[in-house]
Amino acid sequence: MSSLVINRAKMMRLSESGTETEIMADFNSTTGENKPPDIIKSENSWVAAVQMFVSFLVAGFGMVAASLLLDKVQHWQVFQKIPEVYILVPALLGLKGNLEMTLASRLSTHAHLGHMKTHLLSLVVGNLCLLQCQANLVGFLAAMVAVAMGWIPKGEFDIQHAILLCASSVLTASLASFFLSLIMIGVVVISNEININPDNVATPIAASLGDLTTLALLSFIASMLFNSLASNLVLRFIIVIVGAALVPICGYVAWKNNFTRQALDEGWVPVVSAMVISSAGGLILDYTVSNYKGVAVFQLVINGIGGNMVAVHASRLSTLLHTGSYENSVLGSTTKLLLLMVIPSQLIFIYTIGYIKAGHTSLTPIFILIYMSAAVFQVFLLLTISHYLINWMWKLGLDPDNSAIPYLTALGDLLGTALLGIAFHILYAIGDKDSDVGD
């Protein structure tokens, strides 16, 4: 299907409820008429590299903070008594990364097309309601998957634990979604005003803030509800009921909004699929953490950096397709830049972890070699998958801004957790025969 056919299809969807001015503005911007300057084609590669690397550093230190937090909260009573919370961690962190990074990618494209200056209020209201609808519903599903994955192997079901997981998941998803959405809107607007390409900076910041904020909220809320397990049953039911009521209300507002109707229509399958994929990563995390205490502090770093890099790649490629500026040379330079950044980025963050003596693993040369091999291989696979997946979606008439990033970040979580587990198994097999691999 040609891009013109896709754009006409979009115009027909908009025509159901939008004004003629809005319809033609969208149609003209996507077909090339009155198209704004192409920032990605004209930007200097070194400028792009600096923008991306600085955003990765900011995001990375946020991920290190989240990793340190996970290393601490894994010893909390709620994590010890209800291990299904471990399964919620990758699912909810992946959910927030998916929703916020998809929002950042979508808003970055709108910024390039000039919509942020002409329809800012409509974009803000529509996207806030869209993310509340998605976050609450997928929060329910993530809790159900965690309960099922914890119940099936053991054959034991605790209704109080199930309600606690559901309330914790829904409240965490809703609160994190609201605050992070506001921050992402601010980041894209400011970046656009000061002539920084939002594709380079918005998605990493979304991911890092999503990890830290979501993990902190989940740990605090789950611990609070667990410590008052008997007395707060009514509160947990209220949280679940309010979360359920927000889904249709916010969904209706998002459906009536021209800028979020397509995202509401196309976004469910990727987000739900990503949640299931991330939950599979949660099972791997639950297994590896129980065998190797050092895994927890590195898990968010390897997953976060891989997810950030593939999200930037996806966001830039989607913008190139939307603005009609797609060129293999432009895309190839971005891919090379991202691959070159893997090693220095990872070294900075793992040595930061080592310097502050966090976690349970010493940074021996053999550990660094095997860990870095896993990290580079993860990013290489993700960038390759990203290239083919986004082009395939575009040919099918799907908007990659709405659909690609959830799949890619979830695969990043799954690949990162699996490769990290394999790395620790290799280290154990070649001579380090205790749970503190690397000592």
VEXDO-614587 format. One record per residue (C-alpha): x, y, z; chain; residue number from 1. Coordinates in Angstrom, 3 decimals. Layout:
BEGIN
PT        X        Y        Z chain   n
PT        X        Y        Z     A NUM
...
***
This chain:
BEGIN
PT        X        Y        Z chain   n
PT    0.000    0.000    0.000     A   1
PT    1.461    3.344   -0.973     A   2
PT    1.935    6.166    1.511     A   3
PT   -0.648    8.251   -0.400     A   4
PT   -3.291    5.566    0.092     A   5
PT   -2.398    5.375    3.793     A   6
PT   -2.667    9.142    4.184     A   7
PT   -6.008    9.278    2.384     A   8
PT   -7.259    6.527    4.701     A   9
PT   -6.176    8.618    7.674     A  10
PT   -7.977   11.645    6.217     A  11
PT  -11.181    9.622    5.824     A  12
PT  -11.008    8.566    9.483     A  13
PT  -10.470   12.156   10.556     A  14
PT  -13.361   13.353    8.406     A  15
PT  -15.864   11.529   10.586     A  16
PT  -15.502   14.072   13.406     A  17
PT  -12.815   16.612   12.532     A  18
PT  -13.145   20.024   10.927     A  19
PT  -12.139   20.586    7.334     A  20
PT   -9.173   22.727    8.420     A  21
PT   -7.830   19.977   10.692     A  22
PT   -8.367   17.339    8.026     A  23
PT   -6.492   19.271    5.339     A  24
PT   -3.701   20.232    7.762     A  25
PT   -3.124   16.574    8.537     A  26
PT   -3.422   15.534    4.900     A  27
PT   -1.095   18.256    3.626     A  28
PT    1.546   17.539    6.250     A  29
PT    1.610   13.820    5.529     A  30
PT    1.540   14.056    1.723     A  31
PT    4.300   16.606    1.529     A  32
PT    2.356   19.816    0.845     A  33
PT    3.406   22.648    3.182     A  34
PT    5.765   20.146    4.820     A  35
PT    7.929   21.600    7.611     A  36
PT   11.739   21.547    7.379     A  37
PT   13.211   18.058    7.648     A  38
PT   15.227   18.226   10.862     A  39
PT   16.609   14.712   10.707     A  40
PT   18.021   15.029    7.191     A  41
PT   19.633   18.390    7.866     A  42
PT   21.013   17.742   11.350     A  43
PT   24.721   17.116   11.747     A  44
PT   25.640   13.547   12.726     A  45
PT   27.847   14.755   15.578     A  46
PT   25.072   16.993   16.895     A  47
PT   22.672   14.044   16.776     A  48
PT   25.267   11.860   18.504     A  49
PT   25.753   14.390   21.304     A  50
PT   22.007   14.824   21.789     A  51
PT   21.453   11.062   21.916     A  52
PT   24.455   10.334   24.157     A  53
PT   23.526   13.039   26.674     A  54
PT   19.942   11.754   26.787     A  55
PT   21.271    8.194   27.249     A  56
PT   23.448    9.376   30.145     A  57
PT   20.540   11.125   31.850     A  58
PT   18.312    8.123   31.212     A  59
PT   21.027    5.697   32.251     A  60
PT   21.580    7.266   35.644     A  61
PT   17.818    7.101   36.136     A  62
PT   18.011    3.387   35.321     A  63
PT   20.949    2.928   37.699     A  64
PT   18.843    4.544   40.410     A  65
PT   15.981    2.175   39.545     A  66
PT   18.397   -0.788   39.619     A  67
PT   19.673    0.221   43.057     A  68
PT   16.082    0.556   44.203     A  69
PT   15.236   -2.943   42.905     A  70
PT   18.339   -4.293   44.657     A  71
PT   17.005   -2.859   47.936     A  72
PT   13.296   -3.643   47.648     A  73
PT   13.911   -7.279   46.685     A  74
PT   14.556   -7.796   50.410     A  75
PT   11.268   -6.150   51.486     A  76
PT    8.708   -8.409   53.110     A  77
PT    6.138   -8.025   50.319     A  78
PT    8.655   -9.289   47.736     A  79
PT    9.646  -12.174   50.010     A  80
PT    6.108  -13.243   50.917     A  81
PT    4.447  -12.577   47.530     A  82
PT    7.039  -13.466   44.838     A  83
PT    4.444  -12.738   42.111     A  84
PT    5.386   -9.080   42.616     A  85
PT    8.637   -9.944   40.785     A  86
PT    6.545  -10.931   37.757     A  87
PT    4.785   -7.560   37.942     A  88
PT    8.093   -5.642   37.843     A  89
PT    9.095   -6.253   34.178     A  90
PT    5.448   -6.173   33.064     A  91
PT    4.668   -2.789   34.681     A  92
PT    8.057   -1.258   33.897     A  93
PT    7.674   -2.457   30.344     A  94
PT    4.116   -1.093   30.252     A  95
PT    5.185    2.371   31.381     A  96
PT    8.136    2.347   29.012     A  97
PT    5.828    1.253   26.192     A  98
PT    3.143    3.846   26.862     A  99
PT    5.442    6.778   27.604     A 100
PT    7.909    6.027   24.810     A 101
PT    5.056    5.527   22.352     A 102
PT    3.657    8.871   23.526     A 103
PT    7.081   10.492   23.093     A 104
PT    7.463    9.030   19.600     A 105
PT    3.948   10.127   18.630     A 106
PT    4.418   13.663   19.972     A 107
PT    7.832   13.943   18.293     A 108
PT    6.210   13.202   14.944     A 109
PT    3.487   15.779   15.657     A 110
PT    6.225   18.292   16.510     A 111
PT    7.933   17.667   13.149     A 112
PT    4.595   18.061   11.376     A 113
PT    3.854   21.359   13.157     A 114
PT    0.848   20.130   15.152     A 115
PT    2.352   20.977   18.554     A 116
PT    2.062   24.682   17.778     A 117
PT   -1.453   24.609   16.370     A 118
PT   -3.302   21.870   18.309     A 119
PT   -1.413   21.590   21.620     A 120
PT   -4.459   21.476   23.925     A 121
PT   -6.207   18.813   21.870     A 122
PT   -3.024   16.714   21.796     A 123
PT   -2.556   17.026   25.578     A 124
PT   -6.147   16.131   26.540     A 125
PT   -6.416   13.300   24.041     A 126
PT   -3.116   11.689   24.978     A 127
PT   -3.660   12.000   28.746     A 128
PT   -7.003   10.196   28.419     A 129
PT   -5.568    7.638   25.992     A 130
PT   -2.763    6.691   28.379     A 131
PT   -5.090    6.508   31.392     A 132
PT   -7.345    4.132   29.477     A 133
PT   -4.446    1.946   28.329     A 134
PT   -2.574    2.028   31.643     A 135
PT   -5.542    1.000   33.795     A 136
PT   -6.676   -1.810   31.517     A 137
PT   -3.197   -3.243   30.997     A 138
PT   -2.554   -2.831   34.742     A 139
PT   -5.479   -5.214   35.320     A 140
PT   -4.152   -7.647   32.729     A 141
PT   -0.603   -7.532   34.138     A 142
PT   -1.950   -8.422   37.597     A 143
PT   -4.001  -11.296   36.178     A 144
PT   -0.979  -12.662   34.308     A 145
PT    1.169  -12.371   37.460     A 146
PT   -1.467  -14.197   39.510     A 147
PT   -1.776  -16.953   36.880     A 148
PT    1.986  -17.381   36.476     A 149
PT    2.388  -17.599   40.239     A 150
PT   -0.590  -19.940   40.752     A 151
PT   -0.038  -22.488   37.957     A 152
PT    3.419  -23.805   39.056     A 153
PT    2.467  -23.981   42.752     A 154
PT   -1.183  -24.970   42.457     A 155
PT   -2.048  -22.559   45.273     A 156
PT   -4.361  -19.539   44.999     A 157
PT   -4.643  -16.782   47.630     A 158
PT   -7.533  -14.394   46.957     A 159
PT   -6.119  -11.656   49.225     A 160
PT   -2.783  -11.748   47.445     A 161
PT   -4.563  -11.619   44.081     A 162
PT   -6.563   -8.528   45.068     A 163
PT   -3.414   -6.897   46.468     A 164
PT   -1.561   -7.507   43.188     A 165
PT   -4.479   -6.125   41.173     A 166
PT   -4.868   -2.974   43.302     A 167
PT   -1.106   -2.352   43.386     A 168
PT   -0.782   -2.801   39.631     A 169
PT   -3.747   -0.585   38.699     A 170
PT   -2.911    2.266   41.097     A 171
PT    0.765    2.211   40.091     A 172
PT   -0.075    2.253   36.372     A 173
PT   -2.608    5.074   36.724     A 174
PT   -0.502    7.425   38.874     A 175
PT    2.700    6.828   36.930     A 176
PT    0.877    7.322   33.624     A 177
PT   -0.566   10.687   34.622     A 178
PT    2.639   12.262   35.947     A 179
PT    4.927   10.828   33.280     A 180
PT    2.590   11.901   30.476     A 181
PT    2.766   15.502   31.681     A 182
PT    6.562   15.320   31.851     A 183
PT    6.816   13.851   28.343     A 184
PT    4.595   16.560   26.883     A 185
PT    6.840   19.162   28.519     A 186
PT   10.019   17.526   27.206     A 187
PT    8.763   17.444   23.602     A 188
PT    7.423   21.004   23.705     A 189
PT   10.647   22.429   25.191     A 190
PT   12.870   20.404   22.836     A 191
PT   10.903   21.657   19.861     A 192
PT   11.156   25.268   21.050     A 193
PT   14.953   25.201   21.568     A 194
PT   15.605   23.402   18.261     A 195
PT   16.571   20.011   19.691     A 196
PT   15.261   17.010   17.794     A 197
PT   12.753   15.424   20.231     A 198
PT   13.279   12.035   18.551     A 199
PT   16.793   12.016   20.028     A 200
PT   15.941   12.839   23.630     A 201
PT   12.289   12.167   24.475     A 202
PT   12.107    8.363   24.373     A 203
PT   15.183    7.698   26.605     A 204
PT   13.943   10.178   29.202     A 205
PT   10.496    8.576   29.066     A 206
PT   11.970    5.139   29.662     A 207
PT   14.267    6.107   32.530     A 208
PT   11.675    8.163   34.381     A 209
PT    9.145    5.403   33.777     A 210
PT   11.406    2.753   35.328     A 211
PT   12.301    4.715   38.446     A 212
PT    8.850    6.200   39.054     A 213
PT    6.952    2.986   38.397     A 214
PT    9.234    0.782   40.496     A 215
PT    9.134    3.246   43.409     A 216
PT    5.336    3.489   43.247     A 217
PT    4.860   -0.268   42.904     A 218
PT    7.172   -1.041   45.821     A 219
PT    5.604    1.575   48.092     A 220
PT    1.976    0.789   47.209     A 221
PT    2.402   -3.011   47.372     A 222
PT    4.261   -2.734   50.678     A 223
PT    1.638   -0.390   52.151     A 224
PT   -1.236   -2.670   51.115     A 225
PT    0.640   -5.768   52.314     A 226
PT    1.422   -4.329   55.745     A 227
PT   -2.291   -3.675   56.267     A 228
PT   -3.506   -6.800   54.484     A 229
PT   -6.404   -7.470   56.848     A 230
PT   -7.639   -3.913   57.494     A 231
PT   -7.485   -2.389   54.004     A 232
PT   -9.614   -4.845   52.008     A 233
PT  -12.193   -2.120   51.278     A 234
PT   -9.473    0.265   50.083     A 235
PT   -8.136   -2.327   47.660     A 236
PT  -11.616   -2.904   46.221     A 237
PT  -12.142    0.866   45.834     A 238
PT   -8.847    1.156   43.930     A 239
PT   -9.872   -1.667   41.583     A 240
PT  -13.378   -0.249   40.982     A 241
PT  -12.168    3.317   40.293     A 242
PT   -9.486    1.988   37.953     A 243
PT  -12.103   -0.047   36.064     A 244
PT  -14.414    2.980   35.750     A 245
PT  -11.640    5.138   34.262     A 246
PT  -11.134    2.751   31.330     A 247
PT  -14.403    3.446   29.417     A 248
PT  -14.561    7.134   30.424     A 249
PT  -11.033    7.962   29.278     A 250
PT  -11.403    5.651   26.281     A 251
PT  -14.466    7.586   25.082     A 252
PT  -12.646   10.945   25.328     A 253
PT   -9.640    9.531   23.442     A 254
PT  -11.941    8.079   20.758     A 255
PT  -13.580   11.475   20.175     A 256
PT  -10.174   13.155   19.766     A 257
PT   -8.831   13.314   16.187     A 258
PT   -5.208   12.897   17.261     A 259
PT   -5.681    9.809   19.457     A 260
PT   -8.460    7.849   17.743     A 261
PT   -6.059    5.915   15.533     A 262
PT   -3.714    5.268   18.474     A 263
PT   -6.645    3.937   20.535     A 264
PT   -7.673    1.726   17.644     A 265
PT   -4.199    0.368   16.800     A 266
PT   -2.445    0.483   20.163     A 267
PT   -4.105   -2.351   22.092     A 268
PT   -2.590   -5.394   20.450     A 269
PT    1.031   -4.119   20.691     A 270
PT    0.660   -3.009   24.333     A 271
PT   -1.052   -6.211   25.484     A 272
PT    1.369   -8.387   23.485     A 273
PT    4.290   -6.471   24.976     A 274
PT    2.898   -7.007   28.474     A 275
PT    2.759  -10.776   27.871     A 276
PT    6.295  -10.808   26.457     A 277
PT    7.569   -8.775   29.432     A 278
PT    5.794  -11.126   31.830     A 279
PT    7.753  -13.991   30.275     A 280
PT   10.841  -11.928   31.088     A 281
PT    9.490  -11.680   34.625     A 282
PT    9.495  -15.466   34.946     A 283
PT   13.139  -15.523   33.832     A 284
PT   13.948  -12.718   36.290     A 285
PT   12.212  -14.568   39.129     A 286
PT   14.304  -17.673   38.371     A 287
PT   17.654  -15.910   37.955     A 288
PT   17.252  -13.656   41.005     A 289
PT   16.513  -16.714   43.153     A 290
PT   19.785  -18.292   41.964     A 291
PT   22.067  -15.266   41.524     A 292
PT   21.749  -12.298   43.866     A 293
PT   23.810  -10.103   41.544     A 294
PT   21.332  -10.179   38.663     A 295
PT   18.861   -7.623   40.052     A 296
PT   21.124   -4.576   39.961     A 297
PT   22.173   -5.174   36.329     A 298
PT   18.806   -6.263   34.928     A 299
PT   17.304   -2.789   34.571     A 300
PT   20.550   -1.383   33.128     A 301
PT   20.931   -3.884   30.297     A 302
PT   17.198   -3.804   29.521     A 303
PT   16.941   -0.033   29.828     A 304
PT   19.895    0.852   27.598     A 305
PT   18.824   -1.652   24.946     A 306
PT   15.240   -0.398   25.082     A 307
PT   16.309    3.252   24.904     A 308
PT   18.498    2.699   21.870     A 309
PT   15.927    0.771   19.889     A 310
PT   13.237    3.328   20.858     A 311
PT   15.355    6.198   19.479     A 312
PT   15.960    4.179   16.320     A 313
PT   12.224    3.452   15.962     A 314
PT   11.186    7.049   16.694     A 315
PT   13.596    8.495   14.106     A 316
PT   12.645    5.928   11.472     A 317
PT    8.937    6.579   12.044     A 318
PT    9.459   10.338   11.650     A 319
PT   11.416    9.775    8.431     A 320
PT    8.543    7.727    7.037     A 321
PT    5.887   10.256    8.100     A 322
PT    7.764   13.201    6.593     A 323
PT    8.651   11.353    3.383     A 324
PT   12.388   11.675    4.117     A 325
PT   13.327    8.016    4.436     A 326
PT   16.818    7.251    3.166     A 327
PT   18.985    4.209    3.907     A 328
PT   22.029    6.462    4.370     A 329
PT   20.313    8.497    7.081     A 330
PT   19.042    5.357    8.785     A 331
PT   22.419    3.610    8.481     A 332
PT   24.266    6.462   10.186     A 333
PT   21.829    6.327   13.113     A 334
PT   22.284    2.564   13.447     A 335
PT   26.074    2.870   13.512     A 336
PT   25.944    5.679   16.070     A 337
PT   23.719    3.638   18.356     A 338
PT   25.903    0.526   18.133     A 339
PT   29.005    2.597   18.889     A 340
PT   27.334    3.995   22.005     A 341
PT   26.566    0.616   23.578     A 342
PT   30.002   -0.093   25.070     A 343
PT   30.780    3.366   26.559     A 344
PT   27.240    3.681   27.893     A 345
PT   27.284    0.285   29.569     A 346
PT   30.799    0.803   30.977     A 347
PT   29.814    4.133   32.537     A 348
PT   26.815    2.642   34.290     A 349
PT   28.264   -0.676   35.470     A 350
PT   31.337    1.110   36.843     A 351
PT   29.016    3.582   38.583     A 352
PT   27.316    0.589   40.204     A 353
PT   30.707   -0.852   41.124     A 354
PT   32.030    2.474   42.467     A 355
PT   29.177    2.890   44.920     A 356
PT   29.555   -0.789   45.878     A 357
PT   25.964   -1.627   44.988     A 358
PT   24.652   -5.101   44.369     A 359
PT   26.481   -8.348   45.035     A 360
PT   28.834   -8.692   42.051     A 361
PT   32.484   -7.690   41.630     A 362
PT   33.478   -6.227   38.250     A 363
PT   36.161   -8.713   37.249     A 364
PT   37.577   -8.586   33.684     A 365
PT   35.862  -11.844   32.713     A 366
PT   32.533  -10.587   34.078     A 367
PT   32.819   -7.331   32.102     A 368
PT   33.748   -9.207   28.906     A 369
PT   30.796  -11.600   29.097     A 370
PT   28.355   -8.894   30.224     A 371
PT   29.394   -6.520   27.418     A 372
PT   29.107   -9.314   24.842     A 373
PT   25.533   -9.918   25.969     A 374
PT   24.717   -6.171   25.856     A 375
PT   26.138   -5.601   22.354     A 376
PT   24.425   -8.706   20.985     A 377
PT   21.113   -7.577   22.498     A 378
PT   21.263   -4.123   20.838     A 379
PT   22.380   -5.581   17.492     A 380
PT   19.378   -7.930   17.460     A 381
PT   16.981   -5.145   18.491     A 382
PT   18.147   -2.680   15.815     A 383
PT   17.900   -5.367   13.133     A 384
PT   14.397   -6.363   14.227     A 385
PT   13.392   -2.679   14.439     A 386
PT   14.351   -1.974   10.819     A 387
PT   12.267   -4.822    9.389     A 388
PT    9.347   -4.484   11.813     A 389
PT    8.743   -0.756   11.204     A 390
PT    8.979   -1.039    7.427     A 391
PT    6.561   -3.988    7.537     A 392
PT    4.083   -2.011    9.669     A 393
PT    4.294    0.989    7.341     A 394
PT    3.530   -1.182    4.313     A 395
PT    0.483   -2.593    6.133     A 396
PT   -0.844    0.914    6.808     A 397
PT   -0.146    0.809   10.577     A 398
PT    1.389    3.857   12.253     A 399
PT    4.761    2.754   13.730     A 400
PT    4.501    5.527   16.329     A 401
PT    1.543    3.651   17.851     A 402
PT    2.611    0.053   17.320     A 403
PT    6.363   -0.540   17.030     A 404
PT    7.925    0.566   20.324     A 405
PT    5.872   -1.727   22.626     A 406
PT    7.013   -4.799   20.699     A 407
PT   10.627   -3.623   20.541     A 408
PT   11.011   -2.640   24.197     A 409
PT    9.294   -5.844   25.348     A 410
PT   11.664   -7.866   23.179     A 411
PT   14.485   -5.802   24.684     A 412
PT   13.345   -6.792   28.186     A 413
PT   13.030  -10.444   27.238     A 414
PT   16.354  -10.592   25.375     A 415
PT   18.187   -8.573   28.031     A 416
PT   16.906  -10.666   30.942     A 417
PT   17.569  -13.934   29.090     A 418
PT   21.058  -12.930   27.917     A 419
PT   21.944  -11.656   31.400     A 420
PT   20.811  -14.962   32.886     A 421
PT   22.909  -16.838   30.311     A 422
PT   25.911  -14.624   31.152     A 423
PT   25.606  -15.462   34.852     A 424
PT   25.217  -19.177   34.039     A 425
PT   28.381  -19.037   31.897     A 426
PT   30.313  -17.329   34.672     A 427
PT   29.074  -19.934   37.140     A 428
PT   30.002  -22.764   34.766     A 429
PT   33.579  -21.569   34.183     A 430
PT   34.494  -21.496   37.847     A 431
PT   32.567  -18.953   39.947     A 432
PT   30.541  -21.438   41.977     A 433
PT   28.537  -19.182   44.277     A 434
PT   25.520  -16.889   43.946     A 435
PT   27.716  -13.775   44.041     A 436
PT   28.966  -14.272   40.478     A 437
PT   32.060  -12.152   39.830     A 438
PT   33.445  -12.293   43.377     A 439
***
